[in-house]
Amino acid sequence: MPGYLGKQDMSEKPNLETRFEQGLFASRWLMAPMYLGLVVALIMLLIIFLGELFKYGTQLPTMGADEGILAVLTLIDLSLAANLLLIVLFSGYENFVSKLDIEDTKDRPDWMGKVDFSGLKMKLIASIVAISGIHLLKVFMEIGKVDPDKVVSSSDMYLMVVIHLTFVLSGVLLALMDWLSAKSYR
């Protein structure tokens, strides 16, 4: 019986379709080099962290309380960025490329294998909000200092607060969308 496009060999279509779908599925491995690039970025952050730690360590004898707090905030900021990178690296790889075939040891983080795309978005925005908040706090602590290299104009300060609040609002809206989406599937 002729089909829509004329006579068709029905055994050929599923075979062609299957090969096409297998090719599409295999294309997920194109992401693997990107995850390797994120490992390189993690090494870069480690080098920056160690450089900052060394710099602040040498300044420690002359450092005041404010400078010490700023140093610690800088190190926390770098640590949060590295944590964010690890979350994106592991959960992105597991969600989009392949499951990590590592034995289930006591060192394996609890969240591995459990963070879906929605959870990844929430962790990403929460980390961005935390990093933005720490940066904003560091800028606030510099207000009134006489270092001309660290002077921030009031318009720049206003813009930083607006950007931070935009990140916070984005996080709240993402959480609301996820909540509404989960509620509609019940």
C-alpha positions, 0 to 999 in steps of 0.5 A, a space after each residue: 500500500 503506498 504511503 504518504 510519500 509513495 511506496 515505502 520500505 517499512 523496514 528501512 524507516 525504523 533502522 534509519 530513525 534508530 541510527 539517527 537517534 543513536 547519533 543524537 544520543 552520542 552527541 552528548 559526548 561533545 560536552 565532555 571536553 567542556 567539562 575537562 575545561 572546567 577542571 582546568 578552570 578549577 585548577 586556575 581558581 586553586 592557583 589564584 586562591 593559593 596566591 591570595 592566601 600567600 599574599 594575605 599571609 605575608 601581610 598578616 603582621 600588619 593587618 587590621 581587623 577590617 583588612 583581615 575580614 576582607 581577606 577572609 571574605 576574598 578567600 570565601 568568595 574564591 571557595 564558593 566559586 570553586 564549589 559552584 564549579 564542582 557542582 556544575 562539573 559533576 551534576 552537569 556531567 551526570 545529567 547530560 553526558 554519563 553517570 560517574 562510574 565510581 564506587 560508592 564510598 564514604 567520601 562521595 558527596 550526598 548530592 552527587 547523582 541526586 542534583 537534577 537540572 532544576 536543583 542545579 539551577 537553584 544551586 547556581 543562583 544561590 552561589 551567584 547570590 552568595 558571591 555577589 553578596 560577599 563582593 558587595 560586603 567587601 565594597 561596603 567595608 571599603 567605604 570611607 577608606 582613603 585608598 584611591 584605588 578602591 574608591 567606588 562612586 555612589 552610582 557604581 554602588 547603586 548599580 552593584 546593589 541593583 545587580 545583587 537584588 536582581 540576582 536575588 529576585 531571579 533566584 526567588 522567581 526560579 524557585 517559584 517557577 520550580 515550585 509551581 511546576 512541581 505542584 502542577 505535576 501532582 
